[in-house]
């Protein structure tokens, strides 16, 4: 049997002879697709740029027959090594990137997996709607990639995760079965019947261990297959990173954007106190509740000047709380009550749209700004988006800061605090001879810490190779 390591040219020749003309195994293409936004590098045997779904199906058939793994890829924004692999990388973003249907009345759209989030959003906003999940990479990430990772973004509190916004999926499984999954149920096939048996045998574990909080996305979301949830394979496949099925087309739900929005900024002495305040904020139904501290704000000031940061309330850590709704007076009242919660030492209601946008820009650029540690050295992904139940967030953040001290690492946590999801880039010492060992030791301890809090190794970026 031919393998990915010994016969990439033979593989490409077969693909081309089977009607997949844009299959490549040249050194440049393989080098370009050996990386994504993560720390990992894996050179593929070949790269395919399908123009039609038939070419995708043919590529998968050839891979099955040869025993070659395949990796679906969107924009390559994955920071856990989700979009790289040693077999065939299938790039959907070049050709299969259209919004195929848009229904204003039903508030739905059908897209190809390579459609960029911003492309879908542009069409939706022109019709007074939006696709709810909004990752910071929205200008380039693809909907297929969002389905792969179960992406969320800052406003998941209001609009949910990608899994909550998928109406239908057209997929092909690893064995070649084509499944059309919608709200009307899951078809019976040998694979789906085997899944039903698995779930029936593990009901207790699935009910008590999975789906306990919104950002528990590490692993497979088998809770969607419980009998009381209607064995919803469509939602279960979201977040499976292409390991169970390849998405050919997707139907997504759209929502109306609230006309009135107000930003409330709450100030705290430290980031642990900001985490403690989250349970007091959530009853006010915020659209977003994002956390960051003075370390990342100082980076913005140092790089862009003091004018880049509007006046913040006192403190060294802040929650950005967005309140939105259909009634201006009700929104203003709710915002005022949020500003007076006992847990906050300071607060400010941002009435100026431009100032609010500047503050949100700090949060949106967090991943890029965190690319250098507070000490000024390169900082890396790797332990990037762990999540814990929001009610435990404050104590988790304190213990996480202590863990950084123990391992002599620095970084500035920030993220979707309303969901208990924490982002951070860390100055792992990869320049040292023992750098990889130090990296592994920290990840092991960090995983043990988040598990003690009943958390998830990933809150929205997927497991990939990192986890």
C-alpha positions as CSV (number, residue, x, y, z in Angstrom):
1,X,0.0,0.0,0.0
2,X,1.3,3.5,-0.9
3,X,1.9,5.7,2.1
4,X,2.0,9.5,2.6
5,X,5.7,9.4,3.2
6,X,6.9,7.3,0.2
7,X,4.5,8.2,-2.7
8,X,3.2,11.8,-2.7
9,X,3.8,12.1,-6.5
10,X,1.9,8.8,-7.1
11,X,-0.9,10.2,-4.9
12,X,-1.2,13.4,-6.9
13,X,-1.1,11.6,-10.2
14,X,-4.0,9.4,-9.1
15,X,-6.0,12.4,-7.9
16,X,-5.5,14.2,-11.2
17,X,-6.4,11.2,-13.2
18,X,-9.6,10.9,-11.2
19,X,-10.7,14.4,-12.0
20,X,-9.1,16.5,-9.2
21,X,-6.8,18.8,-11.3
22,X,-5.5,21.1,-8.5
23,X,-3.7,18.5,-6.4
24,X,-0.1,19.4,-5.5
25,X,2.9,17.8,-3.9
26,X,5.6,20.3,-4.8
27,X,7.9,21.4,-2.0
28,X,6.5,24.9,-1.8
29,X,2.9,23.9,-1.4
30,X,3.8,21.2,1.2
31,X,5.9,23.7,3.1
32,X,3.2,26.4,3.1
33,X,0.6,24.0,4.4
34,X,2.8,22.4,7.0
35,X,1.8,25.2,9.4
36,X,-1.2,27.0,10.7
37,X,-1.4,29.6,13.5
38,X,-0.1,27.1,16.1
39,X,3.3,26.1,17.3
40,X,3.2,22.9,15.3
41,X,4.7,21.9,12.0
42,X,3.7,18.8,10.0
43,X,4.4,18.6,6.3
44,X,1.5,17.0,4.3
45,X,1.9,14.5,1.5
46,X,-0.2,16.6,-0.7
47,X,-2.5,19.6,-0.8
48,X,-5.9,19.7,-2.7
49,X,-7.9,22.8,-3.8
50,X,-11.3,21.3,-4.7
51,X,-13.5,23.3,-7.0
52,X,-16.6,21.2,-6.7
53,X,-18.0,18.8,-4.1
54,X,-17.4,15.8,-6.4
55,X,-13.7,16.6,-6.2
56,X,-13.9,16.5,-2.4
57,X,-15.6,13.1,-2.5
58,X,-13.1,11.8,-5.0
59,X,-10.2,13.0,-2.8
60,X,-11.7,11.3,0.3
61,X,-12.2,8.1,-1.7
62,X,-8.6,8.0,-2.8
63,X,-7.4,8.6,0.7
64,X,-9.6,5.8,2.1
65,X,-8.3,3.4,-0.5
66,X,-4.7,4.2,0.2
67,X,-5.0,4.4,3.9
68,X,-4.0,8.1,3.9
69,X,-5.3,10.6,6.6
70,X,-6.9,13.8,5.4
71,X,-7.3,17.2,7.1
72,X,-10.0,19.7,6.1
73,X,-8.7,23.3,6.3
74,X,-10.3,26.7,6.2
75,X,-8.2,29.8,6.8
76,X,-5.5,28.0,8.9
77,X,-6.2,30.3,11.9
78,X,-6.1,27.2,14.2
79,X,-3.8,27.7,17.2
80,X,-4.0,24.2,18.5
81,X,-2.6,22.5,15.4
82,X,-6.1,21.6,14.1
83,X,-5.5,22.4,10.4
84,X,-2.3,20.5,9.7
85,X,-1.7,16.8,9.0
86,X,0.7,14.3,7.4
87,X,-1.7,13.1,4.7
88,X,-3.8,15.2,2.4
89,X,-4.8,18.7,3.4
90,X,-8.0,19.8,1.7
91,X,-8.2,23.6,1.4
92,X,-11.8,24.7,1.1
93,X,-11.2,28.4,1.2
94,X,-10.0,28.9,-2.3
95,X,-13.0,27.8,-4.3
96,X,-15.8,26.4,-2.0
97,X,-16.4,29.7,-0.3
98,X,-19.8,30.9,-1.4
99,X,-23.0,31.9,0.4
100,X,-25.3,29.7,-1.6
101,X,-28.7,30.7,-0.2
102,X,-30.0,33.4,2.1
103,X,-33.5,33.5,3.5
104,X,-34.4,36.7,5.3
105,X,-37.8,35.5,6.5
106,X,-36.6,32.2,7.9
107,X,-33.4,33.9,9.1
108,X,-31.2,31.1,7.7
109,X,-28.4,30.8,5.2
110,X,-26.6,27.9,3.4
111,X,-22.9,28.2,2.9
112,X,-20.0,26.3,1.6
113,X,-17.4,25.3,4.2
114,X,-14.8,27.8,2.9
115,X,-17.1,30.8,3.2
116,X,-15.3,33.5,5.3
117,X,-17.3,34.6,8.4
118,X,-17.1,38.3,7.3
119,X,-18.5,37.4,3.9
120,X,-21.6,35.8,5.5
121,X,-21.8,38.6,8.0
122,X,-21.8,41.3,5.3
123,X,-24.8,39.7,3.6
124,X,-26.6,39.2,6.9
125,X,-26.0,42.8,8.2
126,X,-27.3,44.2,4.9
127,X,-30.6,42.5,5.8
128,X,-30.7,43.5,9.4
129,X,-29.4,40.2,10.7
130,X,-26.1,38.6,11.9
131,X,-24.5,35.3,12.4
132,X,-24.2,35.2,16.1
133,X,-20.8,33.6,16.8
134,X,-18.1,36.3,16.3
135,X,-14.5,35.1,16.7
136,X,-11.8,37.8,16.7
137,X,-10.5,36.3,13.4
138,X,-13.8,37.0,11.7
139,X,-12.2,38.8,8.8
140,X,-10.6,35.6,7.7
141,X,-11.9,32.5,9.5
142,X,-14.2,30.2,7.6
143,X,-17.6,28.9,8.6
144,X,-16.3,25.3,8.1
145,X,-13.4,26.0,10.5
146,X,-15.9,27.5,13.0
147,X,-17.9,24.3,12.8
148,X,-14.7,22.3,13.2
149,X,-13.8,24.1,16.4
150,X,-17.3,25.0,17.7
151,X,-16.1,28.6,17.6
152,X,-17.8,31.1,19.9
153,X,-16.4,34.6,20.2
154,X,-17.2,37.5,22.6
155,X,-21.0,37.3,22.3
156,X,-21.7,33.7,22.9
157,X,-23.6,34.7,26.1
158,X,-26.3,36.1,23.8
159,X,-26.0,34.1,20.6
160,X,-24.5,30.8,21.6
161,X,-21.7,28.7,20.1
162,X,-21.5,27.6,16.5
163,X,-23.2,24.3,17.6
164,X,-26.2,26.4,18.7
165,X,-26.5,28.1,15.3
166,X,-26.2,25.2,12.8
167,X,-29.5,24.2,11.2
168,X,-28.3,21.5,8.9
169,X,-25.1,19.8,7.8
170,X,-24.3,17.9,4.6
171,X,-21.3,15.7,5.5
172,X,-19.3,12.7,4.4
173,X,-17.9,10.3,7.1
174,X,-14.6,8.6,7.1
175,X,-16.1,5.5,5.7
176,X,-17.6,7.5,2.8
177,X,-21.2,7.6,4.0
178,X,-23.0,10.8,2.9
179,X,-25.3,12.1,5.6
180,X,-27.8,15.0,5.4
181,X,-28.5,16.1,9.0
182,X,-31.2,18.6,10.0
183,X,-33.7,19.2,12.7
184,X,-35.8,16.3,11.6
185,X,-33.5,13.7,13.0
186,X,-30.5,11.5,12.2
187,X,-30.8,8.8,9.6
188,X,-30.1,5.2,10.5
189,X,-26.8,3.8,9.2
190,X,-24.3,1.3,10.6
191,X,-22.3,4.2,12.0
192,X,-25.1,6.0,13.6
193,X,-26.5,2.8,15.0
194,X,-23.1,2.1,16.6
195,X,-23.2,5.6,18.1
196,X,-26.6,4.9,19.6
197,X,-25.3,1.7,21.2
198,X,-22.3,3.6,22.6
199,X,-24.5,6.3,24.1
200,X,-27.0,3.8,25.6
201,X,-24.1,2.0,27.3
202,X,-22.7,5.2,28.8
203,X,-25.8,7.3,29.7
204,X,-24.7,7.9,33.3
205,X,-21.3,9.2,32.4
206,X,-22.5,11.4,29.5
207,X,-25.3,12.9,31.6
208,X,-23.0,13.8,34.5
209,X,-19.7,14.6,32.9
210,X,-20.4,16.3,29.6
211,X,-22.2,19.5,28.7
212,X,-22.0,20.8,32.3
213,X,-21.3,24.4,31.2
214,X,-21.2,26.2,27.9
215,X,-17.5,26.2,27.1
216,X,-16.9,22.6,27.9
217,X,-15.9,21.8,24.3
218,X,-12.8,19.6,24.7
219,X,-13.4,16.1,23.3
220,X,-16.6,15.0,21.5
221,X,-19.9,16.6,22.6
222,X,-21.7,13.3,23.1
223,X,-24.4,15.1,25.3
224,X,-26.1,16.0,22.1
225,X,-26.7,12.3,21.5
226,X,-28.7,11.7,24.7
227,X,-32.3,10.5,24.1
228,X,-33.7,13.5,25.8
229,X,-31.9,15.7,23.2
230,X,-33.2,13.8,20.3
231,X,-29.9,12.1,19.3
232,X,-28.8,15.3,17.5
233,X,-25.8,14.2,15.4
234,X,-25.8,17.5,13.6
235,X,-24.7,19.4,16.8
236,X,-22.5,16.6,18.1
237,X,-20.4,16.8,14.9
238,X,-19.7,20.5,15.5
239,X,-16.4,20.7,17.3
240,X,-15.1,17.3,16.1
241,X,-12.5,19.0,14.0
242,X,-13.0,17.0,10.9
243,X,-12.1,13.7,12.7
244,X,-15.5,12.2,12.3
245,X,-16.9,13.8,9.1
246,X,-16.0,16.4,6.5
247,X,-18.5,19.2,6.1
248,X,-19.6,19.8,2.4
249,X,-22.3,22.4,3.1
250,X,-23.8,23.9,6.2
251,X,-27.1,25.7,7.1
252,X,-26.8,28.3,9.7
253,X,-29.2,30.3,11.9
254,X,-29.2,34.1,11.8
255,X,-30.4,36.5,14.5
256,X,-31.5,40.1,14.6
257,X,-29.0,42.4,16.2
258,X,-30.3,44.4,19.1
259,X,-30.8,48.1,18.2
260,X,-29.6,49.5,21.5
261,X,-26.3,48.7,23.2
262,X,-24.4,50.1,26.1
263,X,-21.0,49.2,27.4
264,X,-20.4,49.1,31.1
265,X,-16.8,48.9,32.3
266,X,-16.3,47.6,35.8
267,X,-12.9,48.1,37.6
268,X,-11.3,45.7,40.2
269,X,-8.0,45.5,42.1
270,X,-6.9,42.3,40.3
271,X,-8.0,39.9,37.7
272,X,-9.1,37.3,40.3
273,X,-11.6,39.8,41.7
274,X,-12.9,40.5,38.2
275,X,-13.5,36.7,37.9
276,X,-15.3,36.7,41.2
277,X,-17.7,39.3,40.0
278,X,-19.0,37.3,36.9
279,X,-21.8,35.5,38.8
280,X,-23.2,38.9,39.9
281,X,-23.1,40.2,36.3
282,X,-24.8,37.2,34.5
283,X,-28.3,37.8,35.9
284,X,-28.4,41.1,34.0
285,X,-28.4,39.1,30.7
286,X,-25.3,40.7,29.2
287,X,-24.6,40.2,25.5
288,X,-20.9,40.0,26.4
289,X,-18.8,39.9,29.5
290,X,-15.1,40.1,28.7
291,X,-12.2,40.4,31.1
292,X,-8.7,41.8,30.9
293,X,-6.2,43.5,33.1
294,X,-3.7,46.4,33.1
295,X,-0.9,44.3,31.6
296,X,-2.6,44.1,28.2
297,X,-3.8,47.7,28.4
298,X,-0.3,48.9,29.0
299,X,0.9,47.0,25.9
300,X,-1.7,49.0,23.8
301,X,-0.5,52.3,25.3
302,X,3.1,51.5,24.7
303,X,2.6,50.5,21.1
304,X,-0.1,52.9,20.0
305,X,0.2,55.8,22.4
306,X,-2.0,56.9,25.3
307,X,-4.7,58.2,23.1
308,X,-5.4,54.6,22.0
309,X,-7.0,53.8,25.3
310,X,-10.1,55.8,26.4
311,X,-10.4,56.6,30.1
312,X,-11.0,53.5,32.2
313,X,-12.5,53.4,35.7
314,X,-10.0,52.8,38.5
315,X,-8.5,49.4,39.1
316,X,-6.0,47.0,37.6
317,X,-8.5,44.7,35.9
318,X,-11.7,45.2,34.2
319,X,-14.9,43.6,32.9
320,X,-16.4,44.9,29.7
321,X,-20.1,44.2,30.0
322,X,-22.3,44.8,27.0
323,X,-26.0,45.3,27.7
324,X,-28.3,45.3,24.6
325,X,-32.0,45.1,23.9
326,X,-35.0,46.4,21.9
327,X,-36.0,49.1,24.4
328,X,-33.6,52.0,25.0
329,X,-34.9,52.9,28.5
330,X,-34.8,49.3,29.6
331,X,-31.2,48.9,28.3
332,X,-30.1,52.1,30.1
333,X,-31.7,50.9,33.4
334,X,-30.1,47.5,33.2
335,X,-26.7,49.1,32.4
336,X,-27.0,51.4,35.4
337,X,-27.8,48.5,37.7
338,X,-24.8,46.5,36.4
339,X,-22.6,49.5,37.2
340,X,-23.7,49.4,40.8
341,X,-23.0,45.8,41.6
342,X,-21.3,45.4,45.0
343,X,-18.3,43.4,43.7
344,X,-17.0,46.2,41.5
345,X,-14.8,48.8,43.1
346,X,-15.2,51.3,40.2
347,X,-17.4,51.6,37.1
348,X,-18.1,53.7,34.1
349,X,-20.9,53.6,31.5
350,X,-19.5,54.4,28.1
351,X,-22.0,56.4,26.2
352,X,-19.8,57.4,23.3
353,X,-19.9,54.9,20.4
354,X,-16.3,55.7,19.3
355,X,-14.9,55.2,22.8
356,X,-16.8,51.9,23.2
357,X,-15.4,50.8,19.8
358,X,-11.8,51.7,20.9
359,X,-12.2,49.6,24.1
360,X,-13.6,46.6,22.2
361,X,-10.7,46.9,19.8
362,X,-8.3,46.3,22.7
363,X,-10.2,43.1,23.5
364,X,-10.5,42.0,19.9
365,X,-6.8,42.5,19.3
366,X,-5.9,40.6,22.5
367,X,-4.4,37.6,20.8
368,X,-2.1,39.7,18.7
369,X,-1.2,42.1,21.4
370,X,-0.4,39.2,23.7
371,X,2.2,37.9,21.2
372,X,4.9,39.4,23.4
373,X,5.0,38.8,27.1
374,X,5.0,41.6,29.7
375,X,8.8,41.1,29.8
376,X,9.0,41.9,26.1
377,X,9.9,38.5,24.8
378,X,7.9,36.3,22.3
379,X,4.8,34.7,23.8
380,X,3.2,31.6,22.3
381,X,-0.1,29.8,22.2
382,X,-0.1,26.3,23.5
383,X,-2.2,26.7,26.6
384,X,-4.6,29.1,25.0
385,X,-8.2,28.8,25.9
386,X,-9.0,26.7,28.9
387,X,-12.4,27.2,30.5
388,X,-14.0,26.6,33.9
389,X,-17.5,27.0,35.2
390,X,-18.0,30.8,35.6
391,X,-18.7,30.5,39.3
392,X,-15.2,29.2,39.9
393,X,-13.4,31.6,37.6
394,X,-11.9,34.0,40.2
395,X,-10.2,31.3,42.2
396,X,-9.0,29.5,39.0
397,X,-7.4,32.8,37.8
398,X,-5.5,33.2,41.1
399,X,-4.3,29.6,41.1
400,X,-3.3,30.0,37.4
401,X,-1.2,33.1,38.2
402,X,0.5,31.1,41.0
403,X,1.2,28.3,38.5
404,X,2.9,30.8,36.1
405,X,5.1,31.9,39.0
406,X,6.0,28.3,39.8
407,X,7.1,27.7,36.2
408,X,8.8,31.2,35.8
409,X,6.4,32.1,33.0
410,X,4.7,35.4,32.3
411,X,1.6,36.4,30.2
412,X,-1.6,38.3,30.6
413,X,-4.8,36.4,30.8
414,X,-7.9,37.8,29.2
415,X,-11.0,36.4,27.5
416,X,-14.7,35.5,27.7
417,X,-15.1,35.7,31.4
418,X,-18.8,35.5,31.3
419,X,-18.4,32.0,29.9
420,X,-15.4,31.1,32.1
421,X,-13.0,31.0,29.1
422,X,-9.5,32.4,29.5
423,X,-7.0,33.2,26.8
424,X,-3.3,33.6,27.4
425,X,0.0,33.6,25.5
426,X,3.0,32.6,27.5
427,X,6.8,33.1,27.1
428,X,7.7,29.4,26.9
429,X,11.6,29.1,26.9
430,X,11.9,27.4,23.5
431,X,15.3,29.1,23.0
432,X,16.7,26.9,25.8
433,X,17.8,23.3,25.3
434,X,15.2,22.2,27.8
435,X,12.5,24.4,26.3
436,X,10.3,21.6,25.1
437,X,10.5,19.8,28.4
438,X,9.5,23.0,30.2
439,X,6.6,23.4,27.8
440,X,5.4,19.9,28.5
441,X,5.8,20.2,32.2
442,X,3.7,23.4,32.3
443,X,0.9,21.9,30.1
444,X,0.7,18.9,32.3
445,X,0.3,21.0,35.5
446,X,-2.1,23.4,33.8
447,X,-4.3,20.5,32.7
448,X,-4.3,19.1,36.2
449,X,-5.3,22.6,37.5
450,X,-8.2,23.1,35.2
451,X,-9.5,19.6,35.8
452,X,-9.5,20.2,39.5
453,X,-12.0,23.0,38.8
454,X,-14.1,20.8,36.6
455,X,-13.0,22.7,33.6
456,X,-12.2,22.0,29.9
457,X,-8.8,22.0,28.3
458,X,-10.3,23.9,25.4
459,X,-13.1,26.5,25.5
460,X,-13.4,27.3,21.8
461,X,-10.2,26.7,19.9
462,X,-10.5,22.9,19.8
463,X,-8.1,20.2,21.0
464,X,-6.0,19.9,17.8
465,X,-2.5,18.5,18.5
466,X,-2.0,20.6,21.6
467,X,-4.5,18.7,23.7
